[in-house]
Amino acid sequence: MARNEFRFVVDGVDLSAEQQTLIAAEIQKAGLAALRTADARLTNPLTVGHGNIKLRPEWYGLWVIDGPFAQDLGQKINDIGFWIQR
């Protein structure tokens, strides 16, 4: 399974928690748009992430997981009750 990681780093600028959350949301949108632009062939994508620094700082961002691992992880998330049907 291939893994590609892209980072956006801001150094030397003091940002409030609200600014960090807003920037994280915009970066998430840009990352998903870049996948569309690059015509990435995702078969069963699962996106995991958020911009809540207090909850899990190491999860500050967005993970796009695809393939069998996405199916397995998605089922585990459903099993513990994070699935909300719309």
C-alpha positions, 0 to 999 in steps of 0.5 A, a space after each residue: 500500500 502506497 502512502 503519500 504525505 503532504 504538509 503545510 507549515 507556517 513558521 514564525 506566525 502566532 495564530 489563534 486556535 480559531 485561525 488554526 481551525 479555519 486554516 486546517 479546514 481550508 487545507 482539507 478542502 484544498 487537499 480533496 480538490 487536488 485529488 480530484 484535479 489529479 484524477 486520483 483513482 480511489 475505489 472506496 475512499 474513507 476520510 478521517 480527520 478534524 481540526 479540533 486541536 484539544 481532542 487529538 492534536 496528532 490528528 490535526 488534519 485529514 487522512 484519505 484512506 482507500 482500498 481494503 483497509 478503508 473498508 475494514 476501518 469504516 466497518 469498525 467505525 460503524 460498529 462503535 457507533 460513529 456512523 450517522 445515516 443521512 
